[in-house]
Amino acid sequence: MVYKGELTRAQNGTIRVYVYDAQMKLLNLDRFNTTANATLEVKKNRKWTKTVFELQQKDNAFVGKLPPITRKPFHIDVILREGNRDMLIAFDNLD
């Protein structure tokens, strides 16, 4: 594991993803691209539906608006780009 992530969600649908090192120190996001791709996954009728949305760097977090959630639990996958490598932060079984 290279990094750890924390996801916070506001009542208005805004989410923030914070990135930490292995010692749980908040990272400066200068090393990452200014945007990250996120995917909301919801299971409906035994099939997973995916909605892609974008997160922007703001105040040392990746911030964006969560698409409407139609069912629970749901998953959010965030892909960060650091240099030439993509890294996944997965948040599963959220409600």
N, C-alpha and C positions, 0 to 999 in steps of 0.2 A: 504494500500500500504506500503510495507516494504522498497523497494528500487526503484530508478528510473534509467533509462538507456538512454544513448546517443549513436547513431550509426553514424560513419563517414565512408565515402566511397571514396577511391582514384580512379583515372582514370585507374590504372592498375588492379583494381578488389580487392584490399586489403581493408578489412573492419576492423574497430576497434569499440569495444563496451566498453564504460566507464560506471561504476556503481557508483551511488550517493546515499547518504542517503536522508531522507525526507527534510532536510535543504539544499540540493543540494551541499553537501561537497563530494568531490571525495573520495571514499572508498579505503583503502588498501585492496588488493585482497588476502591477506594471509588466510583469513577465508574461501575462496572458493577453490574447486578443481582446479588443474592447467589447466584442459581442460573443455570446454563447448561444448555441442552439439547445432548446429544451423540447421534450416530447411528453405530452400527457397521454397516458394509456388507461383506457377504461374497458372493462369486459362487459359485453352486452350480447345476450343470446349465444353464449359460448364462444364468441369471437372478440378479439381485441381490436378496439378502434384507437387510432393514434391521431393526435392533433399536435402539429409542430408550431412552436412559437419562439420568439427571440427574447433574450435577456441582454441588457446593456449594463456596462460598468457604471456604478454610481455610488459614491461614498464608501468605497472599499468593499462593495458587494456587487453581485450580478442581480439586476432588478428587472422585473417584467410583470405583465398582467396575465394571470392564469385564465385560460379559456373556461367557459362554463363547465362545471362538473355535473354529469348526469347520473352517475352511479358511484357507490363507494363499496369497497375500497378502490383506490386508484394508485397509479405509479407515475412518478416524474423522473425522467432521465435527462441529465444535463451534460452536454459535451463541451468541454473547454479546450481551447487550443493554446498550447505553450510551445512556441517555436515551431518545430515541424512535427509535433506529436499531439494527437487528440487524446483527451482523458475523460473518462466517464465518471460522473457522480450519480449514483442511483438512489432514489428514495422510493421504497416499496411499501405497499399496504397502508397508504395514507387514508385518513378519513376526515 
